[in-house]
Amino acid sequence: MCLQRVEPFTVSGDPVLAFARLKDLVSRTARTVVLTATDTYLHAECRTRLGFIDDLECRLCPTGRVIHIRSASRFGIWDWGVNRRRVQRLRRQLRRE
């Protein structure tokens, strides 16, 4: 299996506020269900257009001013870039807000 890494989101302002905005963005994403949400952790299931379920996890590290993020397919070894595009889209949206 080939694992890919994405850089964490760097936070320029208040990290707690940025994480709250990220949780809101994820909760408003189509075909996404938030399973767990705390002040520093988020786990959501994202259903692809083909019906596959991906896991999205985010963890806030306020002292490091970063949000670690992971989006991965539950099944299979190839996702046609869906998970990377999901993370990139969230990164762009978070920067805009």
N, C-alpha and C positions, 0 to 999 in steps of 0.2 A: 504494500500500500504506500502511496506517495502522499506525504503530509506537506502542506504548504503553510507558511507562516505569514501573518500580516502584522505590520507595526501597530502598536497600541495607539489609541487616540490621545494626542496631547491636549491638555486643557490650559487655555490661557487665562481664563477668568476663574470664578468660583467653581471648584471641582464638584461640589455637592449639587449645585444648580445645573451644571452641565450634565451630570448623570441623571438628574430628574428630567431634563429635556430629552435625553436619549431614551429613557424609559417611555416617555410620552410618544416619541417618534415610533418606537417599536410597537407600542400598543395600537397605534393607528395604521400600521402596515397591513395591507391586504393579506388574507389567508394566514395570519399570524395570531397565535394564542399565547399570552403570557402565563407561564405556569408558576413561577416563583419570582417575587420582586421584594427586595429589601433595600435598605439604604445604600448598600455597597455591592449587591449582586442581582443579576437578572437572568432568568432562563426562560426562553420562549421556544415554541415549536412553530416552524415556518413550513407551510405546505407549498410545494412547487406547483406549477401549472399542470404538470403530469401526475400529480397526486402523491409524490414522494414527500416524506417528512424529514426536515433538516432541524438540527438543534442550533440555537443561537444563544451564546452565553456572553455576558458582559460583567466585568468586575472592576469596581472603582478602587483605585489606590490613591487616596486623597493626598498623602504626604509626597508621593512622587508626581502628583498632578497628571496622572494618566488613567485611561480606561482601557483595560485589556479586553479584547474581543475575540470570540471564536465562533465561526459558523461552519458546520460540518454536516455532511450527509450521514444518515443513519445506516443506509444500505448502499452497497456498491463502492467502487473505487474511482468513478469518474462522474462529475456532476456538470460538465460542460461550462464550468466557470460561474455557476449560479451563486455559490456561496461567496466567492470573491467579489462579484458584482453587488451582492447584498451589503457586504461590509463597506465597499467603496461608496455606495449610495447613502448609507447611514452617515459615513464620515462627511460627505458633501453637505447633507442636510444639517448636521450638527454645526458645521462651520458657518452655514448661512444664518442660523438663528442666533 
